[in-house]
């Protein structure tokens, strides 16, 4: 099967491309290589690479020629950046999804939209989000992803497109751009820099290893029912607990932890009911304890990958986001 993986030079997309390539599939990757896209993430992977934007219908048509399915990882994904400016998020996450759906409709092929648990918004203690629950996004990022999801569901209903949605928990693992919590805290701890914990640090998230996430997306690609949404859950922990584990694994001093002003609109808890996906045959293969230890070791052993990243554009963003908070 020939598959177009959009956003395939990013974090989860590149791991997915590696997984399908190892399974012997014929792969094309379309990625516009923004700050978080890295062509080196695909080193050694047999793919046909296209440098382009999913909002560009001509670029999509060129990259998707001959494809039997599209898996859409292409997205602007960082909440903090969306608060600073949301236009690029709306363009990529909503308009880009619309363009991909148009090609899938015309070509008569399957599309899997990779989304996020954040579209459900805050979840009270003792409850978990189910696929049919209302979407209550709290940030410009999650609102843009919810908009893309609704484009998919409307295209299935109106045009009969063969499309599915996956909504995954917070994903972590090797090759993740160091703006997200785990790679940010791991690399800062290894360098003896502060770990900026938002508010009281009692926010709760489910954590999902990237290889388990990719296994779920592949299963939905192959066996998901058209028009269906599948939650991909993880292991729930408080951010402060996760921070303590990172300190232990890196051997860093607890004095590096700095409680800073919280993010505007910060959700307190996410939780997914993923029984629908488990009924399809998926189970996670890695505990957070094992997966986090492996991830810390990867960043410890691969400074040549992340040290060049934490300069230039990244450093400008980091100063904009944290300098006043840490000051």
Secondary structure, 3 states (H helix, E strand, C coil): CEEEEECCCCHHHHHHHHHHHHCCCEEEEEECCCCCCCHHHHCCCCCEEEECCCCCHHHHHHHHCCCCEEEECCCCCCHHHHHHCCHHHHHHHHHHHHHHHHHHHHHCCEEEEEEEHHHHCCCCCCCCECCCCCCCCCCHHHHHHHHHHHHHHHHHHHHCCCEEEEEECEEECCCCCCCCHHHHHHHHHHHCCCEEEECCCCCEEEEEEHHHHHHHHHHHHHHCCCCCEEEECCEEEEHHHHHHHHHHHHCCCHHHEEEECCCCCCCCECCECCHHHHHHCCCCCCCHHHHHHHHHHHHHHCHHHHCCCCCCHHHHHHHHHHHHHHC
